Amino acid sequence: MGDHFKTDTDQLGAFLRTLDTCIKDLDEARAALGHVRADQIGTPRLDEACDGFQERWKYGSEQTKKMVDAVGEGVKTNKQAYEEVEKALEQAFKKMAAESTSGGTPS
């Protein structure tokens, strides 16, 4: 089973950068929409609909940001764990190689 499981920590890092970009894009979109006031658009009914959309968009983008942040934290934690395992394995293999070339005595 282990033969088929591979983790590319560089790809996890790239995914984290993509998540960061998503958050920045959401924030920029919300900021851009924040400057548009409903009373600039037209009829009272349209103004009311736009105000409602602004509130839903704000709430939705805030919730999305929270979820993306949570995913990012999970990915970051997993990436660090994989890197620690890789480092520990590398050190263990180096130690085994050194012991095998030194006749089995620890160095």
Rosetta constraint file for C-alpha pairs under 8 A:
AtomPair CA 1 CA 5 HARMONIC 7.09 0.50
AtomPair CA 7 CA 82 HARMONIC 7.72 0.50
AtomPair CA 8 CA 12 HARMONIC 6.54 0.50
AtomPair CA 9 CA 13 HARMONIC 6.21 0.50
AtomPair CA 9 CA 79 HARMONIC 5.82 0.50
AtomPair CA 9 CA 82 HARMONIC 7.19 0.50
AtomPair CA 9 CA 83 HARMONIC 7.12 0.50
AtomPair CA 10 CA 14 HARMONIC 6.25 0.50
AtomPair CA 11 CA 15 HARMONIC 6.09 0.50
AtomPair CA 12 CA 16 HARMONIC 6.24 0.50
AtomPair CA 12 CA 75 HARMONIC 6.85 0.50
AtomPair CA 12 CA 76 HARMONIC 7.73 0.50
AtomPair CA 12 CA 79 HARMONIC 6.33 0.50
AtomPair CA 13 CA 17 HARMONIC 6.36 0.50
AtomPair CA 13 CA 76 HARMONIC 7.81 0.50
AtomPair CA 13 CA 79 HARMONIC 7.53 0.50
AtomPair CA 14 CA 18 HARMONIC 6.25 0.50
AtomPair CA 15 CA 19 HARMONIC 6.23 0.50
AtomPair CA 16 CA 20 HARMONIC 6.24 0.50
AtomPair CA 16 CA 72 HARMONIC 5.97 0.50
AtomPair CA 16 CA 75 HARMONIC 7.16 0.50
AtomPair CA 16 CA 76 HARMONIC 7.21 0.50
AtomPair CA 17 CA 21 HARMONIC 6.23 0.50
AtomPair CA 18 CA 22 HARMONIC 6.25 0.50
AtomPair CA 19 CA 23 HARMONIC 6.35 0.50
AtomPair CA 19 CA 68 HARMONIC 6.65 0.50
AtomPair CA 19 CA 69 HARMONIC 7.89 0.50
AtomPair CA 19 CA 72 HARMONIC 6.65 0.50
AtomPair CA 20 CA 24 HARMONIC 6.30 0.50
AtomPair CA 21 CA 25 HARMONIC 6.06 0.50
AtomPair CA 22 CA 26 HARMONIC 6.16 0.50
AtomPair CA 23 CA 27 HARMONIC 6.17 0.50
AtomPair CA 23 CA 65 HARMONIC 6.04 0.50
AtomPair CA 23 CA 68 HARMONIC 7.42 0.50
AtomPair CA 24 CA 28 HARMONIC 6.09 0.50
AtomPair CA 25 CA 29 HARMONIC 6.09 0.50
AtomPair CA 26 CA 30 HARMONIC 6.12 0.50
AtomPair CA 26 CA 61 HARMONIC 6.57 0.50
AtomPair CA 26 CA 65 HARMONIC 7.75 0.50
AtomPair CA 27 CA 31 HARMONIC 6.07 0.50
AtomPair CA 27 CA 61 HARMONIC 7.94 0.50
AtomPair CA 28 CA 32 HARMONIC 6.07 0.50
AtomPair CA 29 CA 33 HARMONIC 6.21 0.50
AtomPair CA 30 CA 34 HARMONIC 5.97 0.50
AtomPair CA 30 CA 57 HARMONIC 7.68 0.50
AtomPair CA 30 CA 58 HARMONIC 6.76 0.50
AtomPair CA 30 CA 61 HARMONIC 7.65 0.50
AtomPair CA 31 CA 35 HARMONIC 6.88 0.50
AtomPair CA 32 CA 36 HARMONIC 7.38 0.50
AtomPair CA 33 CA 54 HARMONIC 7.56 0.50
AtomPair CA 34 CA 54 HARMONIC 7.72 0.50
AtomPair CA 36 CA 40 HARMONIC 7.30 0.50
AtomPair CA 37 CA 41 HARMONIC 7.45 0.50
AtomPair CA 37 CA 51 HARMONIC 7.81 0.50
AtomPair CA 38 CA 42 HARMONIC 7.64 0.50
AtomPair CA 38 CA 46 HARMONIC 7.62 0.50
AtomPair CA 38 CA 47 HARMONIC 4.47 0.50
AtomPair CA 38 CA 48 HARMONIC 7.08 0.50
AtomPair CA 38 CA 50 HARMONIC 5.57 0.50
AtomPair CA 38 CA 51 HARMONIC 5.90 0.50
AtomPair CA 39 CA 44 HARMONIC 7.68 0.50
AtomPair CA 39 CA 47 HARMONIC 5.63 0.50
AtomPair CA 40 CA 47 HARMONIC 7.91 0.50
AtomPair CA 41 CA 46 HARMONIC 7.31 0.50
AtomPair CA 41 CA 47 HARMONIC 6.44 0.50
AtomPair CA 42 CA 46 HARMONIC 6.34 0.50
AtomPair CA 42 CA 47 HARMONIC 6.37 0.50
AtomPair CA 43 CA 47 HARMONIC 6.02 0.50
AtomPair CA 44 CA 48 HARMONIC 6.08 0.50
AtomPair CA 45 CA 49 HARMONIC 6.25 0.50
AtomPair CA 46 CA 50 HARMONIC 6.10 0.50
AtomPair CA 47 CA 51 HARMONIC 6.19 0.50
AtomPair CA 48 CA 52 HARMONIC 6.23 0.50
AtomPair CA 49 CA 53 HARMONIC 6.17 0.50
AtomPair CA 50 CA 54 HARMONIC 6.12 0.50
AtomPair CA 51 CA 55 HARMONIC 6.39 0.50
AtomPair CA 52 CA 56 HARMONIC 6.27 0.50
AtomPair CA 53 CA 57 HARMONIC 5.83 0.50
AtomPair CA 54 CA 58 HARMONIC 6.00 0.50
AtomPair CA 55 CA 59 HARMONIC 6.19 0.50
AtomPair CA 56 CA 60 HARMONIC 5.88 0.50
AtomPair CA 57 CA 61 HARMONIC 5.85 0.50
AtomPair CA 58 CA 62 HARMONIC 6.09 0.50
AtomPair CA 59 CA 63 HARMONIC 6.20 0.50
AtomPair CA 60 CA 64 HARMONIC 6.06 0.50
AtomPair CA 61 CA 65 HARMONIC 6.01 0.50
AtomPair CA 62 CA 66 HARMONIC 6.31 0.50
AtomPair CA 63 CA 67 HARMONIC 6.33 0.50
AtomPair CA 64 CA 68 HARMONIC 6.06 0.50
AtomPair CA 65 CA 69 HARMONIC 5.94 0.50
AtomPair CA 66 CA 70 HARMONIC 6.19 0.50
AtomPair CA 67 CA 71 HARMONIC 6.22 0.50
AtomPair CA 68 CA 72 HARMONIC 6.00 0.50
AtomPair CA 69 CA 73 HARMONIC 6.17 0.50
AtomPair CA 70 CA 74 HARMONIC 6.29 0.50
AtomPair CA 71 CA 75 HARMONIC 6.15 0.50
AtomPair CA 72 CA 76 HARMONIC 5.98 0.50
AtomPair CA 73 CA 77 HARMONIC 6.11 0.50
AtomPair CA 74 CA 78 HARMONIC 6.18 0.50
AtomPair CA 75 CA 79 HARMONIC 5.97 0.50
AtomPair CA 76 CA 80 HARMONIC 6.22 0.50
AtomPair CA 77 CA 81 HARMONIC 6.22 0.50
AtomPair CA 78 CA 82 HARMONIC 6.13 0.50
AtomPair CA 79 CA 83 HARMONIC 6.17 0.50
AtomPair CA 80 CA 84 HARMONIC 6.16 0.50
AtomPair CA 81 CA 85 HARMONIC 6.23 0.50
AtomPair CA 82 CA 86 HARMONIC 6.09 0.50
AtomPair CA 83 CA 87 HARMONIC 6.12 0.50
AtomPair CA 84 CA 88 HARMONIC 6.11 0.50
AtomPair CA 85 CA 89 HARMONIC 6.04 0.50
AtomPair CA 86 CA 90 HARMONIC 6.07 0.50
AtomPair CA 87 CA 91 HARMONIC 6.21 0.50
AtomPair CA 88 CA 92 HARMONIC 6.10 0.50
AtomPair CA 89 CA 93 HARMONIC 6.07 0.50
AtomPair CA 90 CA 94 HARMONIC 6.14 0.50
AtomPair CA 91 CA 95 HARMONIC 6.10 0.50
AtomPair CA 92 CA 96 HARMONIC 6.13 0.50
AtomPair CA 93 CA 97 HARMONIC 6.02 0.50
AtomPair CA 94 CA 98 HARMONIC 6.05 0.50
AtomPair CA 95 CA 99 HARMONIC 6.07 0.50
AtomPair CA 96 CA 100 HARMONIC 6.07 0.50
AtomPair CA 97 CA 101 HARMONIC 6.23 0.50
AtomPair CA 98 CA 102 HARMONIC 6.10 0.50
AtomPair CA 98 CA 106 HARMONIC 7.76 0.50
AtomPair CA 98 CA 107 HARMONIC 7.20 0.50
AtomPair CA 99 CA 103 HARMONIC 6.33 0.50
AtomPair CA 99 CA 104 HARMONIC 4.72 0.50
AtomPair CA 99 CA 105 HARMONIC 5.69 0.50
AtomPair CA 99 CA 106 HARMONIC 5.47 0.50
AtomPair CA 99 CA 107 HARMONIC 6.79 0.50
AtomPair CA 100 CA 104 HARMONIC 5.18 0.50
AtomPair CA 100 CA 105 HARMONIC 7.97 0.50
AtomPair CA 102 CA 106 HARMONIC 7.69 0.50
AtomPair CA 102 CA 107 HARMONIC 7.78 0.50
